[in-house]
């Protein structure tokens, strides 16, 4: 019950952050917005706050996973990491789907065009560059990219927190490290980005160049897979309440 309350509070803060973005970004007169605009702006401008909020929730949610009694009960570090991965994946899916619903409902209620209108005059893409753009992306593609990118951001953040937690016996290092990485990347202190800015749905890039299969799909999946493998071998190699049969 207490966990449900914590999750509800976290989702309320996510909702507030999204509504703020929508009110602030979609207020231009005589501009015709579309669903694609909403998904792009929501992902790009909410990444820092979503990581901040969901990170706090995951630290609370996973706080018992490394207790001695839990590890001894599993008697196998691969099972421990597998359970952690599943729990973080489920929470990442919940947050991702919830944020997707917020975007979709907002676009629907606002009467925005479901069909991409970036090539039209007085679209948001036109307003952004004050000229015609040739980029057209089907809405279902942007929706798919949104789901992949948001899920991967939360999943990678959660898994990195758990890895740092295992390495240093405190969650704060992973949490602060992820927040610092997001801030450094999103403010452009790292050329070409490391992860978050590289996979982000930057509206100006999408308006001008379209989406990138590598950046928006391949890299998120690859990074999630690499972190999972690193964690699998890290937990197996660290000497902590393990029997020889755990290796």
N, C-alpha and C positions, 0 to 999 in steps of 0.2 A: 504494500500500500504506500509506504513511504517512498519507495522507488518510483512509483507511478506519479506521485506528487512532484518529485524532482524532475521527472521527464516532462511533465506538463508545464512546469515553470520554465524549463529550458526551451520548449517549443513556443511558449508565449513570448519569450525574449526574441526568438528567431522571427516570429510573426511581426513584432514591433519593428525590428530592424528592416524587414522587407517592406513594410508599409511606409516607413520613413524614406527608403530609397525610391519607392514608386512615386510618392508625393513630390519629392525633390526633383526627380529626373523627368517625370512625364507631365510637365505643366506648361509646355510651349503652346501658344495659340496657333491655330490653323495648321497644325502638324498632324498628319495621319500616322498613328502608331500601329504596330502589328504585334502579334504574339512573340515573334522572334526578338523584337526589341526588349520585351519584358524578361525573357529568359536570359538574354545576354547581360543586360544591366544588373539583374538580380544576382547572377553568379559572380560577375566581375567586382561589383561594389560591396558584396556582402561577405566575401571570403574571410576577411580578417575577423569580423564580429562572429561569424558562424564558427570559425575555428576556436575563437576565444570561449564562446558559450558552450559548444559541444565538448571542448576539451575539459572544461571544469566538470561537466556531467559525466564524462567517461572516467575521469579520475575517481569520482565518487562511486560510480557504478562498478568499477573494477578493483576497488580497494581491498577486497578480500582474496583476490585470485592468487597472490603469492604467499599467503599464510602457510606456515609449516604444516598445519593440519590438512589443508587442501592438497598440498603437494604430496604429502605422505599417503593421502587417501587415493590419489590417482596412481601413485607408484610408477609413473611413466611420464617423463617430461614432454614427450611428443603429444601425449593426450592433454597435458596442461596447456601447451601452446595451441593445440587444435581447439580446445574449449574457448580460450581467449579470443582466437581469431573469429570463431563463430559468433560470439557475443558482440564483438565490435562490429562485425559485418551486419548483424541484425539491427543494431542501433544506427549504423550508418544508413541502412536502407530506410528505416523509419524516418530519420531526419530528411533524407533526400526526397522521399515520396511526399512528405508533408510540405516541404518547401516548393516542390513542383506543383502541388495542388494550390498553394497560395498564389503562385505565379499565374496558373491557368485560370483560376477563379477571378483574379484581379483583371486579367486581360479580357475575359468574357464579360464581366460586369461593366467594364469600361467601354465595351463595344468596339474593341480594337479588331483589325482585320486578321482573320486566322491565316490567310494566305500572305506570304512574304510580299511586302510592297516596297522593298528597298530601291528598286529601279524606277519608282514613280517620283514625280515632282511632289514636293511637300511631304515626303516621307521623313522619318527621323534620320535616315542615312543622308538624304538630300540636305537636311538642316545641318548635319554635322560638318559636311564639306562645302556646303553652299554650291553644289554642282551635282550633276547627274552621276550616278554610279551604276555599274553594270552587273553587280553581284546579286544573284538570286539563289537562295537556299531554301529548299522545301522545309516547311515547319516541322515535320516529323524528324528530320535530320537534326535540326537545332534542339528539339526536345530530347532526342537520344543522346546527343553530346552533353546536354545539360545534366542528364541523369548520370552519365559516366563520370563527368568531371566532378560534380558535387560529391558523389559517392566516394570517389577515389581520394578527394581532399580529406574527408572526414576519416575514412578508413586508414589512410597513411598516417594522419596525425595520431589517431588512436593507437595504432600499432607501434609507432615510434615512441610514444609515451610509455607503453608497456616494455619496450626494449630498454629504454633508458632507466626505467624503474627497476628492471632486473639487473642491469649492469651496476647501478649506483645505489640501489636499495631505497630510492626516493623518486616519486613521480614528478616532483617539481622541475627537475632538470629537463626531462622530455617535454613537459608542458611549456616551460619558458623558452626552450629551444625552438619549438614549433612556432610559437608566437613571434619570436625574433626573426625566424626565417621568413615568415609571411610578410612582416613589416619591411624587412630588408629587400625582399623581392618586389613587393607591390609598389614601393617608393623608388624603384629603379636603381638601387645601389649595386646591383649585380647585373652585368651585361648579359642579355639573352635569357636570364632567369635560371633557376635551379630546378624547381618543380612547379610551385604554385603559379607563378607568373607565366611559365612556359605553357602550361595546359589551360590557362584561363581563357574565358570567352570575351576577350577585349573587344568591345563594340567597334572601335575604329578599325581594328585589324580585320574583323569579320566583314564590315561594310566594304572595305577596300579590296581585301584579298581572299575573302571566303574562309572556310574552315580548313584546318590542317588535319588530315587523317593521322599523321604521325604524332603531332603535339596533342591533339584532342582525344585520341583513342588509343594509339599504340603505347605512348609513354605512360599514361595512367595505369594501364593494365600491366605493363612491364615493371613499373616501380612497385606496384602492389605485390606482384609475384616475387620480386627480389627481396622485399622486406620480409615476406612470409618465410622464404627460404633461409634468410639470414637468422631470423628468430628461431627457426627450427633447429639449426645447428648451434646457435648461441646457447639456447637453453639446455641442449644436450651436453655441451662441453663444460659449462660452469659447474664447479663442484659445490653442490648445495642440496643436502638431503636426498642424495641419489644412491641407488644401489648399482652394482656393476651391470645388472641386467637392463638398466635404463638406457645405456649407451647404444 
